[in-house]
Each structure stands twice: as C-alpha cells, then as structure tokens.
Amino acid sequence: MDELTLDELKGELCRGARVALMVRHAERPKMDPDDPSFGDALELTYEGTRTAKKLGVLLKEFADDVQFAASPLTRTRMTAACIAEGMGVPDAEVPTDELLGNGSFYYENAAEVLEVFKPKNFFPACIEYFKTAHQRGFRELYAATDEFEKWIDARWRNRLFIIATHDLYVAAFLSARKVGEFSKENWTRFLDGGAVIDGPDGKRRYALVRSGLSTGIVGVHRPKISGVVFDFGGVMTTSTMPERVRKCTDEFGIDWTHLADGFAKYRRLMDGGFITMDEMYDLIWADADIALTAEQKARILEEDYASFLEGYRNLRTLEWMKALKASGRKIGILSNQSADFAVRFRKTFPDFIALADAMVISGEERMFKPQKRIYDLLAGRIGLPPEELCFIDDAESNCEGARRAGWHAVLFEGNDQVERDFGRLVG
C-alpha cells in the first residue's frame, strides 16, 4: 500500500508537489442507522473540533496556498472550517458540493444504499463493492472514481486542496486507484484520508495518508467520564498572569521583559518544588543585574501572590464543580504551583478544595504538568482509570499532556465555552 504519514505528505509539498487531500470528517456522535439523511444534522463532537483544528495547525505552513471544499453535511463543513481555523485562515471560503455528500459520485440511489447498510452490513457491503466494483445502490466503482478525479482537476487551483468528505468515498477512491485493499481493520480513519499527488515532474500518484491523529474508527460512541480534574490558574481563578506584578515593576522602572524571560527560564524549577517563589525572583534579579531593596522585593512577591488569590475567585467554576459533584462524578484538582504558594491557595480556596476527591500540587510532589507521571499520580489518588478522566486547563500543552496520559481534556477559554464543550464530549 502506498501510505504516507502527514510529515511525509508535507515533505512532498515542500519539494514542489501539488496535493489534493481528501479527509474524512472529524469525530461525530453515533448516527441513527435509519436516518435517510445519513446524519446530515450531526455536529462534530468536542474532540472532533479539537482534532480538526490540530490538523490545520500541522498544515499551517501552507496557509498561503490552500483551498477547500466540503460535502454539504454539517460535520464535513465543520471539519473544513476547523482545519481552516487551525491553519490561521478562519475566513477561507469553503464551497460545498452534493457530489461529496449524499449525492455522491458513488451512489446511484442513496435510499437503496441506506437499505443495504441497515442490517449492520456497512463494512461487508463496502468491501464487496471495492473488490467487485459493483454493489446494490452504487454506481460502478471505476467510472464513479474517474468522475471524482475529473471533479478534483476541474477545481484544483492551489498547491494544497483540502476536500472534507466521508470515509467510504475516500476508501472507494483509493481502492479504484489500487492503493491497497481495505478491510474493517484497515479502514480510512478519523481525519485520515487519500491524496492525489502531482509531482514537480508532472507525474501523478495516489496515497493513503495517515494523519496520526487517531488510532481507529471513531465517532460512534461517547466516552464515560467519571471524574473531572481542574487546573487552578485561569480556571478556578480568573487571573492567568501576575498583572499586579507588572504594575509594580513599572512603578519601580523595571523592564518587564526581564521578568518574562525569567519566568520562562525558572518557572518549571519553581513548579517542581526545587526553588521557592522568592528564590525564583532572586535568580531573575541576578540574571538582569537589577538591585532592589528588601522592601521592593517583598512588595513584588506579595503582588505575585495577590495577582492570583485576592478577589479573582471564579465562582462560575465553583458552581460547575458542585454540579458535576452532584451528578455523581469525582472531582480532582491538579495545579502547577510552588509549595509556598500552595499554603496560601489552601487558605483562600477552601470551598473549591472541599469538593475535591483528590488533589496534586506540583511543587509538593517534585513534578509538574505536562509530565505524564503527574497525571498518573492524580489518577491513582482519585481511583479512576485514565480513560474515565477529563482534565480542564487553560493551557493546550497541559491538555495535550493529559491526553498523552490517556485522559480526555477540554481547553478552558471561558465558562460558557468549557461547559458547552464538555457537554459535547459526554453527550
């Protein structure tokens, strides 16, 4: 099978090839097998939107020479829009065509196709079609694929042409072009797809593209979430940075870039409990060759504490935690903070902490997010398997760390958004 990873496909583009990339729509909820519209109204799940955006981020370097097309179904239009957003072109035009959807090149009679699929016969029916080129309700495989390819050529203008369609059509196209033999175990997966590649030498070839964003056929079930784990900064508190510190340093005539550089250099040491906040600041002042009085140092340190603790309690998050607890879910707290900061955190947020079935503070454990072991530690303390845990954090890197540990994760960008996206995750 001519199979490429996403990195290999990007390499083809960088070497001057043009690529028409057909991707399956991202994750959707389970579809009613009797729905004659084939789930037309189904939106992407939270995981679907997240992963489609991630694919866009991975293709971002080609944003200046990309075009899109999509099936008219909601989930494919959303997939194309999310990829475009991830690429940094959220206003990109996404033309739709029924030939990429229920009026497919491959369907002679969509209602008859639905009847073929109804007896839980999807994979056997498709595989017979790929092998014999014929199936009840379908058009002849090779003629349909020739029309699909002509459709691509007639619209293809840019170096990268992203076509959001459906897994059956991608698999049918690749089968007709002799790119491997498909089975239930070797199917086009979530956001995997097929590529038409025109090389710089003018030669055309075809390939199955593995995005690496999925490990199997997904979008057919909802995860069981028995525990929800919350970050502190930016989630339980509305403060995400020491704003009051900056006002203080401006007052003292200190260039903020010294602190920004120092935070980037020493924050992990502090989060891991290897130095205190006071010691971190001493290192920053030494690096920048800044001399401060003891009073100025103490003032800055107190303003840092206050930036997160004084008057910044996110009561919407508190109410949501209570609601999740009342629904029977366990609550966890997982925060990167120094051990000395944690003393004040416990005094200021006792009502949040009282809801927690388990808590891990990085500075007390000599580890920090997004290290896998800190998620494993919390999972052990809360007594739930990773696949039943969901992490809420305002940093995507920490959400990715949770996913690598086998958890689900929802990026926090605001209370309305996070509650909506969590609802889409669990159904």
LINCOR-V110611 format. One record per residue. N is the residue number from 1. BURIAL is # if it has 24 or more other C-alpha atoms within 12 Angstrom, else .. Layout:
[[N BURIAL] [N BURIAL]]
This chain:
[[1 .] [2 .] [3 #] [4 #] [5 .] [6 #] [7 .] [8 #] [9 #] [10 #] [11 .] [12 #] [13 #] [14 .] [15 .] [16 .] [17 #] [18 #] [19 #] [20 #] [21 #] [22 #] [23 #] [24 #] [25 #] [26 #] [27 #] [28 #] [29 #] [30 .] [31 #] [32 .] [33 .] [34 .] [35 .] [36 .] [37 .] [38 #] [39 #] [40 #] [41 .] [42 #] [43 #] [44 #] [45 #] [46 #] [47 #] [48 #] [49 #] [50 #] [51 #] [52 #] [53 #] [54 #] [55 #] [56 #] [57 .] [58 #] [59 #] [60 .] [61 .] [62 #] [63 #] [64 .] [65 #] [66 #] [67 #] [68 #] [69 #] [70 #] [71 #] [72 #] [73 #] [74 #] [75 #] [76 #] [77 #] [78 #] [79 #] [80 #] [81 #] [82 #] [83 #] [84 #] [85 #] [86 #] [87 #] [88 #] [89 #] [90 .] [91 .] [92 #] [93 .] [94 #] [95 .] [96 #] [97 #] [98 #] [99 #] [100 #] [101 #] [102 #] [103 #] [104 #] [105 #] [106 #] [107 #] [108 .] [109 .] [110 #] [111 .] [112 .] [113 #] [114 #] [115 .] [116 #] [117 #] [118 .] [119 .] [120 .] [121 .] [122 .] [123 #] [124 .] [125 #] [126 #] [127 #] [128 #] [129 #] [130 #] [131 #] [132 .] [133 #] [134 #] [135 #] [136 #] [137 #] [138 #] [139 #] [140 #] [141 #] [142 #] [143 .] [144 #] [145 #] [146 .] [147 .] [148 #] [149 #] [150 .] [151 .] [152 #] [153 .] [154 .] [155 .] [156 #] [157 .] [158 #] [159 #] [160 #] [161 #] [162 #] [163 #] [164 #] [165 #] [166 #] [167 #] [168 #] [169 #] [170 #] [171 #] [172 #] [173 #] [174 #] [175 #] [176 #] [177 #] [178 #] [179 #] [180 #] [181 #] [182 #] [183 #] [184 .] [185 .] [186 .] [187 #] [188 #] [189 #] [190 #] [191 #] [192 #] [193 #] [194 #] [195 #] [196 #] [197 #] [198 #] [199 .] [200 .] [201 .] [202 .] [203 .] [204 .] [205 #] [206 #] [207 #] [208 #] [209 #] [210 #] [211 #] [212 .] [213 #] [214 #] [215 .] [216 .] [217 #] [218 #] [219 #] [220 .] [221 .] [222 #] [223 #] [224 .] [225 #] [226 #] [227 #] [228 #] [229 #] [230 #] [231 #] [232 #] [233 #] [234 #] [235 #] [236 #] [237 #] [238 #] [239 #] [240 #] [241 #] [242 #] [243 #] [244 #] [245 #] [246 #] [247 .] [248 #] [249 #] [250 .] [251 .] [252 .] [253 .] [254 #] [255 .] [256 #] [257 .] [258 #] [259 #] [260 .] [261 .] [262 #] [263 #] [264 .] [265 .] [266 #] [267 #] [268 #] [269 #] [270 #] [271 #] [272 #] [273 #] [274 #] [275 #] [276 #] [277 #] [278 #] [279 #] [280 #] [281 #] [282 #] [283 #] [284 #] [285 #] [286 .] [287 .] [288 .] [289 .] [290 .] [291 .] [292 .] [293 .] [294 .] [295 .] [296 .] [297 #] [298 .] [299 #] [300 #] [301 #] [302 #] [303 #] [304 #] [305 #] [306 #] [307 #] [308 #] [309 #] [310 .] [311 .] [312 #] [313 #] [314 #] [315 .] [316 .] [317 #] [318 #] [319 .] [320 #] [321 #] [322 #] [323 .] [324 #] [325 .] [326 .] [327 .] [328 .] [329 #] [330 #] [331 #] [332 #] [333 #] [334 #] [335 #] [336 #] [337 #] [338 #] [339 #] [340 #] [341 #] [342 #] [343 .] [344 .] [345 #] [346 .] [347 .] [348 #] [349 #] [350 .] [351 .] [352 #] [353 #] [354 .] [355 #] [356 #] [357 #] [358 #] [359 #] [360 #] [361 #] [362 #] [363 #] [364 #] [365 #] [366 #] [367 #] [368 #] [369 #] [370 #] [371 #] [372 #] [373 .] [374 #] [375 #] [376 #] [377 #] [378 #] [379 #] [380 .] [381 #] [382 #] [383 .] [384 #] [385 .] [386 #] [387 #] [388 #] [389 #] [390 #] [391 #] [392 #] [393 #] [394 #] [395 #] [396 .] [397 .] [398 #] [399 #] [400 #] [401 #] [402 #] [403 #] [404 #] [405 #] [406 .] [407 #] [408 #] [409 #] [410 #] [411 #] [412 #] [413 .] [414 .] [415 #] [416 .] [417 .] [418 #] [419 #] [420 .] [421 #] [422 #] [423 .] [424 #] [425 #] [426 #] [427 .]]
